[in-house]
């Protein structure tokens, strides 16, 4: 008989092996999906896991996709470690893009390079303002931050649609719902010629180092986690649970807003209704696959960007729907949740072996 037993303590091995097992299960299910869809599974896996890294240009595109995912995930990791469940990073991403786009539209031929830091700052402030609404309602009225942050995503989408269909619509855009293309001076500086990789990748890596130092090498980081996880203990120790709430939400909103600013002033170059790309939701998976650890999220962001690029290539080369990207993302998350069971629980086999006398039963057990 197969049953689950609680481990005396969490398994260190499965803490790190669980994401790898989840990835292997996702690949196995992917092979089955490709077969059922009548596609060559080897070709399908090649599109998802080899094409995005087969050339320097492909690696550059991988980094372009991974940058916003990693930046947003860093902010969400701080929230989740503080027991604050910000599910609305997508809305904060959109409002950061809107705020940054508003500043970018002010540029003209006389504008200097100072506009780039202003655009990024506007994006950060836009995201912080949107997440600040969640913090205010949670702090003042004890509103559920999951519902509030999620519902504000749709409000942000409506704000973006209003602007690109209305006041910010490009009069020379042939009636397409989009702003005019931003001036070249607003373009986020690129790291190398011939590639779309920009300074956002460096900012993301700096964010990894800053979050690691904050969480694991500072008293403020310790107070942040205690304030979120155990408010009563935090008060006893002199830490503020209210401060933990505001810091977590403002930091995650600012990170999502920064990602939005980098996206519209970088690869997109204008505001369109398609700015919401699902990065805010995918970053939740990035955070958990990366074990809410700054370094782990670097690898999970790269993996998730492979799914994005693989989904686009599967659409153009294999004739499969682009929604396959979401399928792989969902499979990875559900497989991770299932495999995480092994961190706190273990599978135990128990049976009965007959000895000398039939009435005597000797239990034979093994576990892993």
C-alpha positions in Angstrom: 0.0 0.0 0.0 1.2 3.5 -0.9 0.6 6.3 1.6 1.9 9.8 2.5 3.6 10.4 5.9 4.6 13.7 7.4 8.4 14.1 7.5 9.9 15.0 10.9 11.5 18.0 9.1 11.4 19.5 5.6 13.6 17.6 3.1 16.6 19.6 2.0 17.0 17.3 -1.0 13.4 17.8 -2.3 13.5 21.5 -1.7 15.9 21.8 -4.6 15.0 18.7 -6.5 11.3 19.4 -6.6 11.5 22.2 -9.4 13.7 19.9 -11.5 11.2 17.0 -11.1 8.4 19.4 -12.0 10.2 20.5 -15.1 10.8 16.8 -16.2 7.1 16.1 -15.7 6.2 19.2 -17.7 8.4 18.0 -20.5 6.9 14.5 -20.4 3.4 15.9 -20.5 4.5 18.2 -23.4 5.7 15.2 -25.4 2.2 13.6 -24.9 0.5 16.8 -26.0 2.6 17.1 -29.1 1.8 13.5 -30.0 -1.9 14.0 -29.4 -1.9 17.1 -31.6 -0.3 15.1 -34.4 3.1 16.9 -34.2 6.6 15.4 -33.9 7.3 15.6 -30.2 11.1 15.9 -30.8 10.5 18.9 -33.1 8.1 20.3 -30.5 10.7 20.1 -27.7 13.3 21.5 -30.0 11.2 24.5 -30.7 10.7 25.1 -26.9 14.1 24.3 -25.5 16.7 24.6 -28.3 15.6 27.3 -30.7 15.6 30.0 -28.0 19.3 29.4 -27.2 20.8 28.2 -30.5 22.4 31.5 -31.5 23.7 34.7 -29.9 20.7 36.6 -31.3 18.3 34.0 -29.9 19.9 34.3 -26.5 19.5 38.0 -26.7 15.8 37.6 -27.3 15.7 35.2 -24.4 17.2 37.9 -22.1 14.7 40.5 -23.4 11.8 38.3 -22.4 13.4 37.2 -19.1 14.2 40.8 -17.9 10.6 41.9 -17.1 9.8 38.5 -15.7 12.7 38.6 -13.3 12.2 42.2 -12.2 8.5 41.6 -11.4 9.3 38.3 -9.7 11.9 40.0 -7.4 9.2 42.3 -6.1 6.7 39.5 -5.7 9.2 37.4 -3.8 9.5 40.1 -1.2 5.7 40.2 -1.0 5.2 36.5 -0.6 8.1 36.2 1.9 6.3 38.9 3.9 3.0 36.9 3.7 1.5 39.6 1.5 -0.3 38.1 -1.5 0.0 40.6 -4.4 -1.6 38.9 -7.3 -2.1 42.1 -9.3 1.5 42.7 -10.6 0.1 42.7 -14.1 -2.0 45.8 -13.3 1.0 47.5 -11.7 3.1 46.6 -14.8 0.4 48.2 -17.0 0.2 51.4 -14.9 4.0 51.7 -14.9 3.9 51.4 -18.7 1.2 54.1 -18.9 3.1 56.5 -16.6 6.3 55.9 -18.5 4.6 56.3 -21.8 3.0 59.6 -20.7 6.5 61.0 -20.0 7.9 59.6 -23.2 5.2 61.3 -25.2 6.4 64.7 -23.9 9.8 64.3 -25.6 10.6 66.2 -28.8 13.6 67.0 -30.9 15.1 69.3 -28.2 14.8 66.7 -25.4 18.1 65.4 -23.9 19.1 62.1 -22.5 17.7 63.0 -19.1 14.3 61.8 -20.3 15.3 58.1 -20.0 15.8 58.3 -16.1 12.6 60.3 -16.0 10.7 57.6 -17.9 12.0 54.9 -15.6 11.2 56.9 -12.5 7.7 57.5 -13.8 7.2 53.8 -14.4 8.3 53.0 -10.8 6.0 55.7 -9.3 3.1 54.5 -11.5 3.4 50.9 -10.3 3.9 52.1 -6.7 0.8 54.2 -6.8 -1.3 51.3 -8.1 0.0 48.9 -5.4 -0.3 51.7 -2.9 -4.1 51.5 -3.4 -4.0 47.8 -2.4 -1.9 48.7 0.7 -4.2 51.5 1.7 -7.3 49.4 1.5 -5.6 46.5 3.3 -4.2 48.7 6.0 -7.3 51.0 6.6 -10.2 48.6 5.9 -8.6 45.2 6.1 -9.6 44.5 2.5 -8.3 41.2 1.0 -5.2 42.1 -1.0 -5.6 39.1 -3.3 -9.0 40.3 -4.5 -8.2 44.0 -4.6 -4.9 43.6 -6.4 -6.5 41.2 -8.9 -9.5 43.4 -9.7 -7.2 46.5 -10.2 -5.6 44.6 -13.1 -8.8 45.0 -15.1 -9.1 48.7 -14.1 -5.5 49.3 -15.3 -6.3 47.6 -18.6 -9.3 49.9 -19.0 -7.2 52.9 -18.3 -4.7 51.9 -21.0 -7.5 51.2 -23.5 -9.1 54.6 -22.8 -5.9 56.4 -23.5 -4.9 54.6 -26.7 -8.4 54.7 -28.1 -8.8 58.3 -27.0 -6.6 61.2 -25.9 -3.2 59.5 -26.7 -4.3 57.9 -30.0 -1.9 58.7 -32.8 -3.7 60.9 -35.3 -1.4 59.7 -38.0 -1.9 56.0 -37.0 -4.5 55.1 -39.6 -7.1 54.8 -36.8 -5.2 52.0 -35.0 -5.6 52.1 -31.2 -2.0 53.1 -30.3 0.0 56.1 -29.3 2.5 57.7 -31.6 5.9 56.0 -31.7 8.2 57.4 -29.0 11.1 59.6 -30.1 14.5 57.9 -30.5 15.8 59.9 -27.5 13.5 58.0 -25.2 14.8 54.6 -26.2 16.3 52.5 -23.4 20.0 52.2 -24.1 21.0 48.8 -25.5 24.0 46.9 -24.3 25.3 45.8 -27.7 24.8 46.6 -31.4 22.6 44.2 -33.3 20.7 43.0 -30.2 17.6 44.2 -28.4 19.2 43.5 -25.0 19.0 46.7 -23.0 20.1 48.1 -19.6 17.1 46.5 -18.0 19.0 43.2 -17.9 21.7 44.9 -15.8 19.1 46.5 -13.6 17.5 43.1 -13.0 20.8 41.6 -11.9 21.4 44.5 -9.6 18.0 43.9 -8.2 18.9 40.2 -7.6 22.0 41.4 -5.5 20.0 44.0 -3.6 17.2 41.7 -2.7 19.7 39.0 -1.6 21.5 41.5 0.7 18.2 42.8 2.0 16.7 39.5 2.8 19.7 37.5 4.1 22.1 40.1 5.3 20.1 42.9 6.9 18.0 43.4 10.0 15.4 45.2 7.9 14.9 42.1 5.8 14.5 40.0 8.9 12.0 42.4 10.3 10.2 42.4 7.0 9.6 38.7 7.0 8.7 38.5 10.7 6.3 41.5 10.3 4.4 39.6 7.6 4.5 36.1 8.9 4.0 36.7 12.6 2.5 40.2 13.4 2.2 39.4 17.1 5.8 38.3 17.4 6.8 41.3 15.3 5.1 43.7 17.7 6.7 42.0 20.7 10.1 42.4 19.0 9.5 46.0 18.1 8.8 45.4 14.4 5.9 46.9 12.5 3.6 44.7 10.6 2.0 47.7 9.0 5.5 48.8 7.7 6.0 45.2 6.4 2.7 45.5 4.4 3.5 48.9 2.9 7.2 48.1 2.1 6.2 44.8 0.4 3.5 46.2 -1.7 5.3 49.4 -2.7 8.5 47.6 -3.5 6.6 45.0 -5.7 4.5 47.6 -7.4 7.6 49.7 -8.1 9.4 46.7 -9.6 6.4 45.8 -11.8 6.2 49.5 -12.8 9.8 49.6 -13.7 9.4 46.5 -15.9 6.5 48.2 -17.6 8.6 51.3 -18.3 11.4 49.2 -19.7 9.0 47.3 -21.9 7.3 50.3 -23.6 10.4 52.4 -23.8 12.4 49.4 -25.0 11.2 46.7 -27.3 7.6 48.1 -27.9 8.4 51.8 -28.3 4.8 52.9 -28.0 1.6 52.3 -26.0 -0.8 49.8 -27.5 -3.6 47.6 -26.1 -1.2 44.7 -26.3 1.1 46.0 -23.6 -0.4 43.6 -21.1 1.5 40.4 -22.0 0.8 38.4 -18.9 4.2 39.0 -17.4 2.7 39.9 -14.1 0.9 36.6 -13.8 3.8 34.6 -15.2 6.2 36.2 -12.7 4.2 34.5 -9.9 5.2 31.2 -11.4 8.8 32.5 -11.8 8.9 33.4 -8.1 7.7 30.1 -6.8 9.7 27.9 -9.2 12.8 30.0 -8.1 11.9 29.2 -4.5 11.4 32.9 -3.7 15.2 33.1 -3.8 16.8 35.9 -5.9 19.3 33.5 -7.5 16.8 30.8 -8.2 14.5 33.3 -9.9 17.2 34.1 -12.4 17.0 30.5 -13.8 13.2 30.3 -13.5 12.9 33.6 -15.4 15.0 32.2 -18.2 12.9 29.0 -18.3 9.7 31.0 -18.4 11.0 33.2 -21.2 11.8 30.0 -23.2 8.1 29.1 -22.9 7.1 32.5 -24.2 9.5 32.3 -27.2 8.7 28.6 -27.7 5.0 29.3 -27.9 5.5 32.0 -30.5 7.7 29.7 -32.6 5.2 26.8 -32.2 2.6 29.1 -33.7 4.6 30.1 -36.7 6.5 26.9 -37.4 4.2 24.1 -36.2 0.8 25.7 -36.7 -0.1 25.3 -33.0 -2.0 28.0 -31.1 0.0 30.5 -29.2 -2.0 29.6 -26.1 0.3 26.6 -25.8 2.6 29.0 -23.9 0.0 29.3 -21.1 -0.5 25.5 -21.1 3.2 24.9 -20.4 3.3 27.7 -17.8 0.2 26.1 -16.0 1.7 22.6 -16.3 4.9 23.8 -14.7 3.1 25.5 -11.8 0.7 22.5 -11.1 3.6 20.0 -11.3 5.6 22.1 -8.9 2.7 22.2 -6.4 2.4 18.5 -6.7 6.1 17.8 -6.4 6.4 20.2 -3.4 4.4 17.6 -1.5 7.6 15.6 -1.2 9.3 18.5 0.7 7.1 18.0 3.8 5.7 14.5 3.1 7.2 11.2 2.0 5.8 8.3 0.2 5.9 5.1 2.2 5.2 1.6 0.9 3.8 -0.8 3.5 2.8 -4.4 2.9 2.5 -7.7 4.8 4.9 -10.6 4.3 3.8 -14.1 5.5 6.4 -15.7 7.8 6.4 -19.3 9.2 2.8 -19.3 10.5 -0.1 -17.7 8.5 -1.3 -15.9 11.6 1.9 -14.1 12.0 2.3 -11.0 9.8 5.5 -9.1 9.7 5.2 -5.6 8.2 7.8 -4.8 5.6 8.2 -1.1 5.0 10.3 1.2 2.9 10.2 5.0 2.3 11.7 7.7 0.2 
